[in-house]
Amino acid sequence: MDINHSTQLAFQQYQEGNLQQAKHICSTILESQPNKENILYLLGIVYAQLEEYDLAIRHLEKALQLNIANADAYLALGAIFQQKGVFDEAINFCQ
């Protein structure tokens, strides 16, 4: 598997709205490269859009462990916690 090609394909599928296909490609990539931060982030976003919030949180938090400067991941987590009604956590991540 060509990781660069697969990564591009995952983002393309996401941008085209093919969330299930993007999820599948991301999961496949993570099987061989479990610490690929941009794929963890993308998979977290996909899970959030599929309203699988606990999985989204898990993947986004792992992406943040690998790159604490990922502002988009903080904002995404804030939005997810807001959707879940956990407003204190939502505020913490958005700040």
C-alpha positions as YAML, in Angstrom:
chain: A
units: angstrom
residues:
- id: 1
  name: MET
  ca: [0.00, 0.00, 0.00]
- id: 2
  name: ASP
  ca: [1.32, 3.43, -0.97]
- id: 3
  name: ILE
  ca: [0.64, 5.53, 2.14]
- id: 4
  name: ASN
  ca: [0.84, 8.86, 0.31]
- id: 5
  name: HIS
  ca: [-1.63, 7.76, -2.33]
- id: 6
  name: SER
  ca: [-3.95, 6.25, 0.30]
- id: 7
  name: THR
  ca: [-3.79, 9.44, 2.35]
- id: 8
  name: GLN
  ca: [-4.72, 11.54, -0.67]
- id: 9
  name: LEU
  ca: [-7.53, 9.15, -1.50]
- id: 10
  name: ALA
  ca: [-8.90, 9.30, 2.06]
- id: 11
  name: PHE
  ca: [-8.99, 13.12, 1.98]
- id: 12
  name: GLN
  ca: [-10.53, 13.07, -1.49]
- id: 13
  name: GLN
  ca: [-13.27, 10.68, -0.39]
- id: 14
  name: TYR
  ca: [-13.96, 12.86, 2.63]
- id: 15
  name: GLN
  ca: [-14.15, 16.02, 0.52]
- id: 16
  name: GLU
  ca: [-16.56, 14.29, -1.86]
- id: 17
  name: GLY
  ca: [-18.79, 13.32, 1.07]
- id: 18
  name: ASN
  ca: [-18.03, 9.60, 0.89]
- id: 19
  name: LEU
  ca: [-17.65, 9.26, 4.66]
- id: 20
  name: GLN
  ca: [-17.85, 5.47, 4.84]
- id: 21
  name: GLN
  ca: [-15.16, 5.10, 2.17]
- id: 22
  name: ALA
  ca: [-12.96, 7.70, 3.88]
- id: 23
  name: LYS
  ca: [-13.43, 5.86, 7.18]
- id: 24
  name: HIS
  ca: [-12.42, 2.57, 5.60]
- id: 25
  name: ILE
  ca: [-9.29, 4.01, 3.98]
- id: 26
  name: CYS
  ca: [-8.24, 5.76, 7.20]
- id: 27
  name: SER
  ca: [-8.73, 2.58, 9.21]
- id: 28
  name: THR
  ca: [-6.64, 0.63, 6.72]
- id: 29
  name: ILE
  ca: [-3.84, 3.18, 6.88]
- id: 30
  name: LEU
  ca: [-3.86, 3.14, 10.70]
- id: 31
  name: GLU
  ca: [-3.46, -0.64, 10.73]
- id: 32
  name: SER
  ca: [0.08, -0.22, 9.39]
- id: 33
  name: GLN
  ca: [0.81, 3.28, 10.72]
- id: 34
  name: PRO
  ca: [-1.16, 3.76, 13.96]
- id: 35
  name: ASN
  ca: [0.51, 7.09, 14.77]
- id: 36
  name: LYS
  ca: [-0.20, 8.91, 11.52]
- id: 37
  name: GLU
  ca: [-1.50, 12.14, 13.04]
- id: 38
  name: ASN
  ca: [-3.26, 13.57, 9.98]
- id: 39
  name: ILE
  ca: [-5.17, 10.32, 9.43]
- id: 40
  name: LEU
  ca: [-6.15, 10.12, 13.11]
- id: 41
  name: TYR
  ca: [-7.45, 13.67, 12.79]
- id: 42
  name: LEU
  ca: [-9.35, 12.94, 9.58]
- id: 43
  name: LEU
  ca: [-10.87, 9.77, 11.02]
- id: 44
  name: GLY
  ca: [-11.94, 11.73, 14.10]
- id: 45
  name: ILE
  ca: [-13.68, 14.27, 11.87]
- id: 46
  name: VAL
  ca: [-15.36, 11.51, 9.86]
- id: 47
  name: TYR
  ca: [-16.61, 9.82, 13.04]
- id: 48
  name: ALA
  ca: [-17.93, 13.17, 14.29]
- id: 49
  name: GLN
  ca: [-19.90, 13.68, 11.09]
- id: 50
  name: LEU
  ca: [-21.27, 10.16, 11.42]
- id: 51
  name: GLU
  ca: [-22.29, 11.12, 15.00]
- id: 52
  name: GLU
  ca: [-20.04, 8.44, 16.47]
- id: 53
  name: TYR
  ca: [-18.79, 10.91, 19.04]
- id: 54
  name: ASP
  ca: [-16.89, 8.60, 21.38]
- id: 55
  name: LEU
  ca: [-14.81, 7.24, 18.49]
- id: 56
  name: ALA
  ca: [-14.30, 10.77, 17.21]
- id: 57
  name: ILE
  ca: [-13.04, 11.91, 20.59]
- id: 58
  name: ARG
  ca: [-10.67, 8.96, 20.90]
- id: 59
  name: HIS
  ca: [-9.06, 9.59, 17.50]
- id: 60
  name: LEU
  ca: [-8.84, 13.36, 17.88]
- id: 61
  name: GLU
  ca: [-7.30, 13.08, 21.34]
- id: 62
  name: LYS
  ca: [-4.71, 10.65, 19.98]
- id: 63
  name: ALA
  ca: [-3.96, 13.07, 17.14]
- id: 64
  name: LEU
  ca: [-3.43, 15.79, 19.76]
- id: 65
  name: GLN
  ca: [-1.05, 13.57, 21.71]
- id: 66
  name: LEU
  ca: [1.08, 13.41, 18.57]
- id: 67
  name: ASN
  ca: [0.73, 17.11, 17.71]
- id: 68
  name: ILE
  ca: [-0.42, 19.36, 20.55]
- id: 69
  name: ALA
  ca: [-0.36, 22.36, 18.19]
- id: 70
  name: ASN
  ca: [-3.25, 21.08, 16.05]
- id: 71
  name: ALA
  ca: [-5.74, 23.90, 16.64]
- id: 72
  name: ASP
  ca: [-8.31, 22.28, 14.34]
- id: 73
  name: ALA
  ca: [-8.40, 19.19, 16.55]
- id: 74
  name: TYR
  ca: [-9.06, 21.32, 19.64]
- id: 75
  name: LEU
  ca: [-11.93, 23.09, 17.89]
- id: 76
  name: ALA
  ca: [-13.35, 19.82, 16.60]
- id: 77
  name: LEU
  ca: [-13.28, 18.37, 20.11]
- id: 78
  name: GLY
  ca: [-14.99, 21.48, 21.43]
- id: 79
  name: ALA
  ca: [-17.75, 21.08, 18.86]
- id: 80
  name: ILE
  ca: [-18.17, 17.39, 19.66]
- id: 81
  name: PHE
  ca: [-18.45, 18.00, 23.38]
- id: 82
  name: GLN
  ca: [-20.98, 20.74, 22.65]
- id: 83
  name: GLN
  ca: [-23.02, 18.25, 20.60]
- id: 84
  name: LYS
  ca: [-22.84, 15.83, 23.52]
- id: 85
  name: GLY
  ca: [-24.01, 18.54, 25.92]
- id: 86
  name: VAL
  ca: [-20.76, 18.52, 27.92]
- id: 87
  name: PHE
  ca: [-20.31, 22.27, 27.87]
- id: 88
  name: ASP
  ca: [-17.43, 22.60, 30.34]
- id: 89
  name: GLU
  ca: [-15.30, 20.29, 28.17]
- id: 90
  name: ALA
  ca: [-16.46, 22.11, 25.04]
- id: 91
  name: ILE
  ca: [-15.31, 25.43, 26.48]
- id: 92
  name: ASN
  ca: [-11.98, 23.98, 27.61]
- id: 93
  name: PHE
  ca: [-11.15, 22.67, 24.14]
- id: 94
  name: CYS
  ca: [-12.27, 25.83, 22.37]
- id: 95
  name: GLN
  ca: [-10.08, 28.00, 24.60]
...
